[in-house]
Amino acid sequence: MYTLTIDESNYTCQPGETVLDALLRENINISYACKKGTCHSCMVRSTEVPPQSAQAGLKKTLQTLNYFLPCQCYPEQDMTIKLPDQSDFYRMGTVIDNTLLNRNTILLVIAFADAFEFKAGQFVNLQKSDGVTRSYSIANIPQQSNTLEFHIRRLPDGKFSAWLHDEVSVGDSIAVSEPRGHCFYLPERREQGLLLVGTGTGLAPLAGILTDALAQGHTGPIHLFHGSRDIEDLYRIDEMRQLAAQHPNFHYTSCLSGKNVPEGFAAGRVNEIALSLLPDLKSWRVFLCGHPDMVNQMKKQVFLKGVASADIYADAFLITPR
């Protein structure tokens, strides 16, 4: 018998019993459907490395984060489990930078006294003192300074983004959740082609993934396409161009879908431009972030271009007032 710990409560998993069956027997509220490992609706996370058989069919990034399917898990040790609906653990950070990146986007940098463990490309929830929270992608890679960088756009009627733009100052404290999401780079198949496509502040996680891949010696071609309607809503153009000049395997394309397209920019929608320049994506790895319509459309398009579904990563946020 092994002990399953959930939020400081202990439960027993009997010999020959799956984790899901044990939790259901204990009347734990957990989502499930097929109980065959197909639907993934019961997926949870463990502090310990789960049995390999309980991770079959999951993306490699999810496996790295110790996610597993309790319906397929016969424990081999005591396990501490976090259910999807459990509240986030928040810690306080200090704002050390709040400056404009373009006309409606700020660079927000938050520092912590102790190490903040995350993977480039993940996101966190930021929380106001009244409990209101919003999700934002991390734009940097883990570093000794223990900081998180965010690119935050002011949205129309977005009270949370307006608060970050207008009221939050250097020296202020802000609550930050533990990291979430499985859209990040893994140092495997370094010769594999990487396609990164984003709109607006979707550049944030892609910039972190790009920096991480280059730092870990990725040798395959890396193409980053960043798009917006107007040039005023793009940012870090010069920085990306300089990075492309320094790394022969990195290629950067800035795309504009509006009427005014200066020289040096690609005219059209970012997903259409990316697919026209890279018609064969067989065996590539793809990262998508930005407007949900673009992300959902691109998922289908790159799959038809030969990308395996397990190699398509995306964390699209809903467009809501923030």
Protein Blocks (a to p, Z undefined) as FASTA:
>chain_A
ZZddeehiacdddehiafklmmmmnopacddfklnomnommgccdfbdcdfklmgoiafk
lmmnopacfklcccfbdcddddfkbccdddddddfbdcdfblmbccdddddfbdcdddeh
iacddddfkopacddddfbdcdfkopacddddddehilklmmmmmmpcghiacddddded
jddcddehklbccddddehjllmmmmmmmmmmmmnopabdcddddddfblklgghklmmm
mmmmmmmkbccddddfbfbdcehiacddfklmmmmmmmblghiacddedjfklmmmmmmm
mmmnopafklpccdddddddZZ
